[in-house]
Amino acid sequence: MKQQRLRRSSGRGLLLFAVLGLFLGSGLARAELPATAMSTGAPDQGNPRVEAALLTDVSQVKPGDSFRVGVRFRMAPGWHIYWKNPGESGLASEIVWDTPGTTVGELQWPTPITFRSPDGFITSYGYGEEVLLFAEAHVSDKLTGSAQLSAAADILVCETRCLPAQLMLTRNVPLGSETRPDPEFAPLFDATRARVPVTPESAGYAVTLALDTKPLTAGKPFTGTLTVTGPKGQPVPAVEKDFFVPERVHGIARLALSPVDGKPGTFKLEGAAAPDVPAQEPRFVGVLRLGPAAVGHPSLTLNLPLAPVAAAAPGTASAAPEVKPAPVLAPKPTPAVATAVASESSLSLGLVLLFAFLGGALLNLMPCVFPVLALKAYGFTRTVHAERGKVALHALAYAGGIVGSLLALAVAVLTLRAGGHSVGWGFQFQEPLFVAAVAAVLVAFALNLFGVFTVGTDGTALVEKVDASHGFARSAGEGVLAVVLATPCSAPLLGTAVGFALAAGPATVLATFFMLGLGLSLPFCLLVLVPGLTKFLPKPGAWMERGKQLLGFALLGTTVWLVWVMGGLTGVDGMARLLAFLAVVGLGSWMYGLAQGATGGRKAAGVAAVVAVLAVGGLFSLRFDETGPAVRKASAVAEAQPWDEAAVAAALEAGQPVFIDFTADWCLTCKFNERTVLTREDVRASFSEHKVAFFVADWTRRDARISAKLAEFGRAGVPMYLVVSPASPGKPEVLPELLTTDSVIGAVRRAAKRVADAT
């Protein structure tokens, strides 16, 4: 262009030659952009839709000085990339720096433009044609040779379709005795810097925000007024269309501004709080365009406090009323996880109670309950050959312990729900103290089976001790323990029944848990009520003492699992504290065994010493509030990534089928499915073939988002598995709790086929 302008001039030939010489000389003085600093991506019909270049505003930098570094993106006509908040679709652009010896600051984003779908329904924010995303960089004063710069850009390039692009750019900037600006690219950085929003204070503006109501209510809309005052009281220019661009804010689902007629600088705020209560008070964050940028009006970056968000009142709907979509700040719920399964929500009460009964019976086959069932089988083997009335009473005590504890659990659920808390099946195992208590009971049971102490009153003969330790209270206690260990498991039909019950009234909750208890106690009740079944039990004998001790090791194996669960809740420190407490429980059990052989005051003193040891040991070891949460472990499936609604939406937008695994460390059914199905080579090959995006929603610790999603599909606990097709994101396929290779591969193929049929 410069040469064309020079050719148009009619100056003397010598002057033209001199000017051309100066131009060429400046070009030779400037370092050419290396090939490694340029790249293209998003190929479409053989043509790349974006090209990128790693630029700096200097051709040489002095150690200890600062300069600007950035990536310039040039898009094909009609194509665009996204801002840090992409809006209702798209994926935020990302640049990761690798600059040894050079510190790169926060990425600077020019004011974006607004894109809308042809029907105006979807709004997104980004850049078309060309944009430079840059940051300030500082070179260490100890660096020698050259400053090595690398940038990995991860972007989504869209027109009517979207293409992902990953671009790697590298270059070196020479070091010298002085910092020399690059004559070509320094003006580009200056021009881009002028497009970056500034704070109101730096531009002389004053901004105030007044909400109509405080505090905000989770899931509810709110309104307010934003007032902008110009420098020295000058009037604020009239805004143009799409003058406000919100940023993502945790706890806020929607923010929108509209100008108030006749009041320049006054804007009506309309927003909605997210359904979940955030841990911190949310803020009003976004970019406000004041008048046409072409005439020098700035864009202001706003960051103002809103108000605390309170939970919605119990029994009230938490969803905001239906409104025309506005820019989404929090990750947008995808249709795949926003629609409950209608067939499950329309279950009749009779069918729910039947599911609860059958689900309870199937729990007996779950690995959670096996140690207690084995222990109970030992007790029945010993007593079944005695008088039938005594055996029947043991069975009734066992069933009573199960039903009674489940009804107590139902009452606890109703109490928590009345207080506005969201609970589900197995929620107790999200509490470290509960896990510690169950582990202590199992260790005590195991030591009892090893003969360290006995449960009951006096008795000198071995038979008398065994009889005392297997009284009706013991049978009832075994029923309670069966319930405690059953709650981490979710048998087929159980998740549907309990999920329906927890969304219904108190009577339905109590009836469902009662039927669940009957189903769980069914096998041993049948042993008593059906005489022919007793002949399959082995005869009592000397083998029973060794069998009892072997079952003690089964209980210790369950304790190992609970220690692992504690690690998922509280990390390594929490595991160490639990192990220390279990050592104290072992010591207390041994001391109690010694005290049982004493009489009178010595026995009372021994029992008091046991209580003191357990109390002091628990006081010093069970302090899990001092341990932070464990770092979330990677899934056994290497390609899995943490569940996030925005990421799910991006995967569906990119045409990928989605598999979502709702799981928890304390859920043995989940781990069984993971080890036996999800990590199989044929399943992973199917995921790879159909480009499935695998997400893991980890419910080990309390997560209101996951609780809400489980409830949307009529589930109260994990596991739950969703397969979502981009062709029908509003109709996800819900897989059964117990997975098979064929069920997973078949669901993935159906999801991929719907995509192929749609295209």
PyMOL commands that set and color helices and strands:
alter all, ss='L'
color gray80, all
select helices_A, chain A and resi 2-8+13-29+35-37+186-193+231-233+293-295+335-337+342-345+349-363+370-383+388-418+427-430+432-449+462-469+472-486+494-502+506-529+531-536+543-596+600-621+624-626+645-653+668-678+681-689+704-712+741-758
alter helices_A, ss='H'
color red, helices_A
select strands_A, chain A and resi 38-44+47-56+58-60+66-75+80-87+94-98+102-104+113-116+123-128+130-139+146-158+162-174+180-181+206-211+216-217+221-229+244-246+252-259+266-273+283-289+299-305+309-310+641-642+658-663+693-698+720-724+733-735
alter strands_A, ss='S'
color yellow, strands_A
deselect
rebuild
show_as cartoon
